[in-house]
Amino acid sequence: MERLEAIIGRAYTLAAQVLNGDTPDLALAEEISGECAELLAHLDGDGGAFDSESVIDFDLVQLAQALKQLETTK
């Protein structure tokens, strides 16, 4: 869950930059976009989103699995 907190924290920072009229940090936006896209792909079971296993962030795989487990225990 630390990883999810970190992603949300960075997304909040980026959103605050935009809302405050600051120049958004494009490197931060790219990082968040990539992490969110990969996490969503894992949540959706979209393994075709990855060219090879070497580009998969296995922390995000574990996070997606944990989130799916939470959903099934409702």
MODAZI-V858347 format. One line per field, one symbol per residue. ss: DSSP state (A for helix, B for strand, O for the rest). psi: psi as a letter, one per 20 degrees, with the letter a starting at -180 (. if undefined). burial: I if it has 24 or more other C-alpha atoms within 12 Angstrom, else O. A space follows every 10 residues. Layout:
ss: ???
psi: ???
burial: ???
This chain:
ss: OAAAAAAAAA AAAAAAAAAO OOOOOAAAAA AAAAAAAAAA AAAAOOAAAO OOAAAOOAAA AAAAAAAAAA AAOO
psi: hhggggghgh hgggghgghi jroqohhggg gggggggggh ghhikmiiip grhiipoihh ghgggghhgg hij.
burial: OOOOOOIOOI IOOIOOOOOO OOOOOOOOOO OIOOIIOIIO OIOOOOOOOO OOOOOOOOOI IOIIOOOOOO OOOO
